Amino acid sequence: MSDMLADYHVHSHFSDDSVYDMEDVIKDAVNLGLDEICFCDHVDYGVKEDHGPIDKKDVIYNVDYPLYFKTLEQLSLKYQKDITIKKGLEFGIQTHTITDYEQLFKSCPLDFVLLSIHQIEDKEFHTGDFMKGRSQKEYNELYYQELYNIVTKYHDYSVLAHLDLLNRYDPLGAYPFEKIEDQIAEILKVVIKDDKGIEFNTSYHRYSLKDTTPSLKVLKLYKDLGGKIITIGSDSHKKEHLGAYIKESQVLLKSLGYETFCIYDKMIPSFRSLAD
């Protein structure tokens, strides 16, 4: 097996959809034998607000940035002998919020950034609002067009998180890869040209999806196009998610012809050998 186990998609109580205390995450990660974790708590401009002097009721907030990075610094020091902790965020970008993320990135001491799309037109995927009134063809093509538009305009990120996320929420099941292969290929070409990467997200196990996230065909396409930068993350929000299938994912990627996965420091990737 690989000498390193790293979970590069970990959420804590700083995300609006988790109550998993950050220090508990770290303790559990140590007990699981993880060598490194990267916290990537949620920022979703357009549907969430930043904390202000006085927080309002019935408002969903992004990460409390000053407290988040202060806590990360303190806990990294406290547990430095046991585990390496990296500072990340998950940017849920839409084309009309790009400027907000450009400003945020400049103000944060980040090791790693996941680029995600969770909404389009401020309409959520997980509620089905984005899909309403559209055919499966329409909402899939719109999703990949939005992702292409973003990666051609926004560059302050490390990897694309759960690239085919829409498959998780599509009420009609996964859209045939062949119908959007050309769109995905154009996205991946931009990602590779910009020295960015993609994520292998192990959460497909708990969502009982029929394929990996991204799909095996996307993973093969990325490799065939020359893609090399890939991270592995559990997308954990609870104790039972943390570190799940990290070892198995290394083996699967190796079986697809990948030799390495990446970890990050101050937005710079370094490569580690995958498990046999």
C-alpha positions in Angstrom: 0.0 0.0 0.0 0.9 3.6 -0.3 2.9 5.1 2.5 0.5 8.0 2.7 -3.2 8.3 3.4 -4.6 11.8 2.8 -8.2 12.9 2.9 -8.5 16.1 0.9 -12.2 16.9 1.2 -13.2 17.2 4.9 -16.0 19.4 6.3 -16.5 20.6 9.9 -18.9 22.6 11.9 -17.7 25.7 10.0 -19.8 24.5 7.1 -23.5 25.2 7.2 -24.4 21.5 6.5 -22.2 20.0 9.2 -22.1 19.9 13.0 -18.9 17.8 13.1 -16.6 19.7 15.5 -13.2 20.5 13.9 -11.1 19.2 16.7 -13.2 16.0 16.8 -12.5 15.6 13.1 -8.8 15.7 13.8 -8.9 13.3 16.7 -10.9 10.8 14.6 -8.5 11.2 11.6 -5.6 10.4 13.9 -7.4 7.3 15.1 -8.1 6.2 11.6 -4.4 6.4 10.8 -4.7 9.3 8.3 -1.4 11.1 7.6 -2.9 14.3 6.3 -6.3 16.0 6.0 -7.4 19.1 4.3 -10.4 21.0 5.6 -12.5 22.4 2.8 -15.5 24.1 4.4 -18.2 25.6 2.2 -18.4 29.0 0.6 -21.4 29.5 -1.7 -21.8 33.1 -2.7 -25.2 33.9 -4.3 -27.2 31.7 -1.8 -25.2 32.3 1.4 -23.9 35.4 3.1 -20.6 36.2 4.9 -20.7 36.8 8.6 -21.0 40.5 9.6 -20.9 42.4 12.9 -24.4 41.2 13.7 -25.6 37.9 12.3 -29.2 37.8 11.1 -31.8 35.1 11.8 -32.9 32.7 9.1 -29.8 33.4 7.0 -27.4 30.7 5.8 -23.8 31.8 6.3 -20.4 31.0 4.7 -17.4 30.2 6.7 -16.5 32.5 9.5 -13.1 33.2 7.9 -11.1 34.8 10.8 -12.3 32.2 13.3 -11.8 29.3 10.8 -8.2 30.1 10.0 -7.4 30.9 13.6 -8.8 27.6 14.7 -6.9 25.8 12.0 -3.6 27.3 13.1 -4.2 26.4 16.7 -5.2 22.9 16.0 -2.4 22.3 13.5 0.1 23.3 16.2 -1.6 21.2 18.8 -1.7 18.0 16.7 1.4 18.6 14.7 3.1 15.4 16.0 0.1 13.3 15.1 -1.2 14.5 11.7 -0.7 17.2 9.1 -3.6 19.6 8.7 -4.0 21.7 5.6 -6.1 24.9 5.1 -8.6 24.7 2.3 -12.0 25.9 1.2 -14.6 24.6 -1.1 -15.7 27.4 -3.5 -19.2 26.8 -4.8 -18.8 29.2 -7.8 -21.3 30.5 -10.3 -20.3 32.8 -13.2 -22.0 35.8 -11.5 -20.0 35.3 -8.3 -16.5 34.9 -9.7 -15.5 38.4 -8.5 -16.4 37.5 -5.0 -14.1 34.5 -5.0 -11.3 36.4 -6.6 -11.4 38.9 -3.6 -11.8 36.1 -1.0 -8.8 34.2 -2.3 -6.6 37.2 -2.0 -7.5 37.5 1.7 -7.1 33.9 2.8 -3.9 31.9 3.7 -4.9 28.8 1.7 -3.1 25.6 0.9 -5.9 24.2 -1.3 -9.1 25.2 -3.1 -11.8 22.9 -4.4 -13.8 24.4 -7.3 -17.4 23.2 -7.2 -20.7 24.2 -8.7 -23.6 23.6 -6.3 -26.1 26.0 -7.8 -26.7 27.7 -11.2 -28.8 30.9 -11.3 -28.8 30.6 -7.5 -31.0 27.4 -7.9 -29.9 24.4 -5.9 -29.2 21.0 -7.3 -29.9 19.1 -4.1 -33.4 20.5 -3.9 -34.1 19.9 -7.6 -34.9 23.5 -8.2 -32.3 23.8 -11.0 -33.8 20.9 -12.9 -37.4 22.0 -12.7 -38.9 23.1 -16.0 -35.9 21.7 -18.0 -35.3 18.5 -19.9 -32.4 16.2 -18.8 -30.5 17.3 -21.9 -31.0 21.0 -21.1 -29.9 20.9 -17.5 -26.9 18.7 -18.1 -25.7 20.7 -21.0 -26.2 23.9 -19.0 -24.3 22.5 -16.1 -21.2 21.7 -18.1 -21.4 24.9 -20.0 -21.4 26.8 -16.7 -18.4 24.8 -15.5 -16.6 25.5 -18.8 -17.3 29.2 -18.5 -16.0 29.3 -14.9 -12.7 27.4 -15.6 -11.9 29.7 -18.5 -12.4 32.8 -16.3 -11.4 31.8 -12.8 -8.0 30.4 -12.0 -7.5 30.6 -8.2 -8.3 26.9 -7.5 -6.5 23.6 -7.2 -8.9 20.9 -8.5 -12.4 20.4 -9.7 -14.5 18.7 -7.0 -17.0 16.0 -7.9 -16.9 17.1 -11.5 -20.1 15.2 -12.5 -21.9 16.2 -9.3 -25.2 16.5 -11.1 -25.4 12.7 -11.4 -25.9 12.6 -7.6 -29.1 14.6 -7.8 -30.5 13.9 -11.2 -34.0 12.4 -10.7 -33.7 10.6 -14.1 -30.3 9.0 -13.3 -26.9 9.7 -14.7 -27.1 11.3 -18.2 -25.3 9.2 -20.9 -21.6 10.2 -20.9 -21.4 10.0 -24.7 -23.9 12.9 -25.0 -21.8 15.3 -22.9 -18.3 13.8 -23.6 -17.3 16.6 -25.9 -18.2 19.3 -23.3 -16.4 17.4 -20.5 -13.3 17.0 -22.8 -13.2 20.8 -23.4 -13.4 21.5 -19.6 -10.6 19.0 -18.9 -8.4 20.5 -21.6 -8.6 23.9 -19.9 -8.0 22.3 -16.5 -4.9 20.5 -17.8 -3.5 23.5 -19.6 -3.9 25.6 -16.5 -2.0 23.0 -14.4 -5.1 22.3 -12.3 -6.6 18.9 -11.5 -9.6 16.9 -10.6 -10.8 15.2 -7.5 -11.7 11.6 -6.9 -14.6 11.9 -4.5 -15.4 8.7 -2.5 -18.9 9.8 -1.4 -20.4 7.8 -4.3 -20.4 4.8 -2.0 -22.7 6.4 0.6 -25.0 7.8 -2.1 -25.2 4.3 -3.6 -24.4 5.6 -7.1 -23.8 3.1 -9.9 -20.5 4.7 -10.9 -17.6 6.5 -9.3 -17.5 10.3 -8.8 -16.4 11.4 -11.3 -17.4 8.4 -13.5 -14.8 5.9 -14.6 -15.2 7.3 -18.2 -14.4 10.8 -17.0 -11.3 9.5 -15.1 -10.1 7.6 -18.2 -10.7 10.6 -20.4 -8.8 12.9 -18.1 -5.9 10.5 -18.1 -6.0 10.1 -21.9 -5.9 13.9 -22.3 -2.7 14.0 -20.2 -4.2 14.8 -16.8 -2.0 13.9 -13.9 -3.1 16.0 -10.9 -5.7 14.2 -8.9 -6.7 14.4 -5.2 -8.7 11.9 -3.1 -11.4 13.1 -0.7 -14.2 11.6 1.3 -16.4 14.8 1.3 -17.0 14.0 4.9 -19.6 15.8 7.0 -19.9 13.2 9.7 -17.6 10.8 11.6 -18.8 7.8 9.6 -17.8 9.6 6.3 -14.2 10.6 7.4 -11.5 8.8 5.6 -14.0 6.4 4.0 -12.6 4.3 1.0 -9.4 6.4 0.8 -7.2 3.2 0.6 -9.6 1.5 -1.9 -9.6 4.6 -4.1 -5.9 4.6 -4.4 -6.0 1.0 -5.6 -8.8 1.8 -8.1 -6.9 4.8 -9.5 -3.8 2.6 -9.9 -5.9 0.0 -11.8 -6.9 2.8 -14.2 -3.3 3.6 -15.0 -2.6 6.4 -12.6 0.6 6.3 -10.7 0.3 9.2 -8.2 -2.1 11.4 -6.3 -1.5 14.9 -5.0 -1.3 16.8 -1.8 -0.9 20.5 -1.5 1.0 23.2 0.3 0.3 26.9 -0.2 -1.5 26.0 -3.5 1.4 24.0 -4.9 0.8 20.3 -5.6 3.2 17.5 -4.8 2.9 13.9 -6.0 2.7 10.8 -3.9 2.7 7.2 -5.0 -0.6 5.3 -5.2 -1.2 2.0 -3.5 -0.8 -1.2 -5.6 
